[in-house]
Amino acid sequence: MNVVARILSHMAPIAALTGLAAALCGCVSLPDDEKPSAQLNRATAGTDQRIDAGPAASAAIARVAAEPGKMPSFQDIPTIPTDVRTPTEWRRSVLALKSAGAQLARESAPDTFTLNDTDGFAANTRGKLDAASATPPTAAEIAASAAFVKAARARATPPPRPH
């Protein structure tokens, strides 16, 4: 019983301060420049739209609220679209996508790439090359390449510097 009394004795000042703070919050008034209408007017200052919180706006709101609008009918409901997937087609599509994702994860897992028999790979590639067609470039080819590089560098412009 002493524990409960001790807890309640500690909570009483906190409850009193909370009640006092709540009561004082109701007495606080915002300055004119922090009222919602002033903030909205500042937000729309660059445009021609101004927020009118005066009686003219209240009268317009009351007039619109008093006029009954057109009641919707069942004819206003749009027809059911025909180009929408059925739930079965959605399920099939989702399962196909999940299956493709799982296959991609299996194929690109860390243990799927190995470098075995690199000497055999190099020998096979060398066997496919034709040694007679591999000749060094001529002076004319080197000059044509250099001219192309020079022209490309002349056309290139660096991007603008960030400010």
C-alpha positions in Angstrom: 0.0 0.0 0.0 2.9 2.4 0.7 4.2 1.9 -2.9 0.9 3.0 -4.4 0.7 6.0 -2.1 4.3 7.0 -3.0 3.6 6.7 -6.7 0.4 8.8 -6.4 2.2 11.4 -4.4 4.8 11.8 -7.2 2.1 12.0 -9.9 0.0 14.7 -8.2 2.4 17.6 -9.0 2.7 16.5 -12.6 -1.0 16.3 -13.0 -1.4 19.8 -11.5 1.2 21.3 -13.8 -0.4 19.6 -16.8 -3.8 21.0 -16.0 -2.3 24.5 -15.4 -0.5 24.4 -18.7 -3.7 23.3 -20.6 -5.6 26.2 -19.0 -3.0 28.7 -19.9 -2.8 27.5 -23.5 -6.5 28.6 -24.0 -5.6 32.1 -22.9 -2.8 32.6 -25.4 -3.7 34.7 -28.5 -1.5 34.6 -31.6 -0.1 37.9 -33.0 -1.9 39.1 -36.2 1.1 38.0 -38.4 0.9 34.4 -37.1 -2.8 33.8 -37.6 -3.7 31.3 -40.3 -5.3 33.9 -42.7 -2.1 36.1 -42.5 0.1 33.1 -43.2 -2.0 32.1 -46.2 -1.9 35.7 -47.5 1.9 35.7 -47.2 2.0 32.3 -49.0 0.0 33.7 -51.9 1.6 37.2 -51.9 3.3 36.7 -55.4 0.0 35.7 -57.0 -3.3 37.4 -57.6 -5.0 35.0 -55.2 -5.7 36.5 -51.8 -7.4 34.8 -48.9 -10.5 36.7 -47.7 -11.4 35.7 -44.2 -13.9 38.5 -43.8 -17.7 38.4 -43.9 -17.8 38.3 -47.7 -16.2 34.9 -47.7 -18.5 33.7 -45.0 -21.6 34.9 -46.9 -20.4 33.1 -50.1 -19.7 29.9 -48.1 -23.2 30.0 -46.5 -24.8 30.7 -49.9 -23.1 27.7 -51.6 -23.9 25.5 -48.6 -27.6 26.5 -48.7 -28.0 25.6 -52.4 -28.8 21.9 -52.9 -26.6 20.3 -55.5 -27.6 17.8 -58.2 -28.1 14.4 -56.6 -26.2 11.6 -58.4 -28.1 8.8 -60.1 -27.2 5.3 -61.1 -26.7 6.5 -64.6 -23.7 8.6 -63.4 -21.8 5.4 -62.5 -19.3 4.7 -65.2 -19.3 1.4 -67.0 -16.9 -1.3 -65.9 -13.7 -1.2 -68.0 -13.0 -4.2 -70.2 -9.3 -3.9 -70.5 -8.5 -4.6 -66.8 -6.8 -7.8 -65.7 -8.8 -10.4 -63.8 -7.5 -11.4 -60.4 -6.3 -14.7 -61.9 -4.2 -12.8 -64.5 -2.8 -10.5 -61.8 -1.8 -13.6 -59.7 -0.2 -15.2 -62.7 1.7 -12.0 -63.5 2.9 -11.5 -59.9 4.0 -15.2 -59.6 5.9 -14.9 -63.0 7.7 -11.7 -61.7 8.6 -13.4 -58.4 9.9 -16.4 -60.3 12.0 -14.3 -62.6 13.4 -12.4 -59.6 14.3 -15.6 -57.8 16.0 -17.0 -61.0 18.0 -13.8 -61.3 19.0 -14.0 -57.7 20.1 -17.6 -58.2 22.1 -16.8 -61.4 23.8 -13.8 -59.8 24.6 -15.3 -56.4 28.2 -14.8 -55.2 29.1 -18.4 -55.6 28.0 -18.7 -59.3 31.1 -17.1 -60.8 34.4 -19.0 -60.9 37.6 -18.6 -62.8 38.6 -22.1 -63.6 40.8 -23.2 -66.5 41.9 -19.7 -67.5 44.9 -21.1 -69.5 42.5 -23.3 -71.6 40.3 -20.2 -72.2 43.3 -18.2 -73.4 44.5 -21.0 -75.6 41.0 -21.4 -77.2 40.8 -17.6 -77.8 44.3 -17.5 -79.4 43.3 -20.4 -81.6 40.4 -18.4 -83.0 42.6 -15.4 -83.9 44.1 -15.1 -87.3 47.7 -14.1 -86.9 48.1 -13.1 -90.5 45.4 -10.4 -90.2 46.9 -8.9 -87.1 49.3 -6.2 -88.5 50.5 -3.1 -86.8 48.8 0.1 -88.0 50.4 2.1 -90.8 51.5 5.7 -90.6 48.5 6.8 -92.5 46.1 5.0 -90.1 47.9 6.6 -87.1 47.7 10.0 -88.7 43.9 9.5 -89.4 43.3 8.5 -85.8 45.3 11.5 -84.5 43.3 13.8 -86.8 40.0 12.3 -85.5 41.1 12.8 -81.9 42.1 16.4 -82.6 38.8 17.2 -84.3 36.8 15.5 -81.5 38.6 17.6 -78.9 38.0 20.8 -80.8 34.2 20.0 -80.9 34.0 19.1 -77.3 33.0 21.8 -74.8 33.3 21.3 -71.1 30.1 21.5 -69.0 29.4 24.8 -67.2 30.9 25.2 -63.8 28.5 24.9 -60.9 28.0 28.1 -59.0 
